[in-house]
């Protein structure tokens, strides 16, 4: 599975905002992979930031 999809699934499964470090721990991915995946997800507007440095899956 692509890192982007893994990150999105982690965010959906957890159901609350997480930072990149928490996503790295939960997913088992390398931090650089998580950062790259999150950048792509932000550009595609699939994740939103309710507070600084924390992200969650966009509703809908």
C-alpha positions in Angstrom: 0.0 0.0 0.0 1.2 3.5 -0.8 2.4 5.6 2.1 -0.2 8.3 1.3 -3.0 5.7 1.7 -1.5 4.3 4.9 -1.3 7.8 6.5 -4.9 8.6 5.5 -6.1 5.2 6.9 -4.3 5.9 10.2 -6.0 9.3 10.5 -9.4 7.9 9.7 -9.0 5.0 12.1 -7.8 7.1 15.0 -10.6 9.5 14.6 -8.8 12.5 16.1 -6.0 14.9 15.1 -2.5 13.5 15.2 1.0 14.9 14.6 3.5 13.5 12.2 5.4 11.7 15.0 2.3 9.9 16.2 1.5 8.9 12.6 5.0 7.6 12.2 4.7 5.5 15.4 1.3 4.0 14.6 2.0 3.3 10.9 5.5 2.0 11.2 6.5 4.2 8.2 9.7 6.2 8.1 9.3 9.8 9.1 10.4 11.1 5.7 7.7 8.9 4.0 5.1 10.3 6.4 6.1 13.9 5.8 6.0 13.3 2.0 2.6 11.6 2.2 1.2 14.3 4.4 2.4 17.0 1.9 0.6 15.3 -0.9 -2.6 14.8 1.2 -2.6 18.5 2.1 -2.3 19.5 -1.5 -5.2 17.2 -2.4 -7.2 18.7 0.5 -7.8 15.2 2.0 -6.5 16.2 5.4 -7.1 19.3 7.5 -5.4 20.9 10.5 -7.6 21.7 13.4 -4.6 23.1 15.3 -1.0 23.8 14.6 1.1 20.7 13.6 -1.9 18.3 14.0 -3.8 16.8 11.2 -7.0 14.8 10.7 -8.9 13.3 7.7 -11.3 15.7 6.1 -14.9 14.8 6.6 -16.9 13.6 3.6 
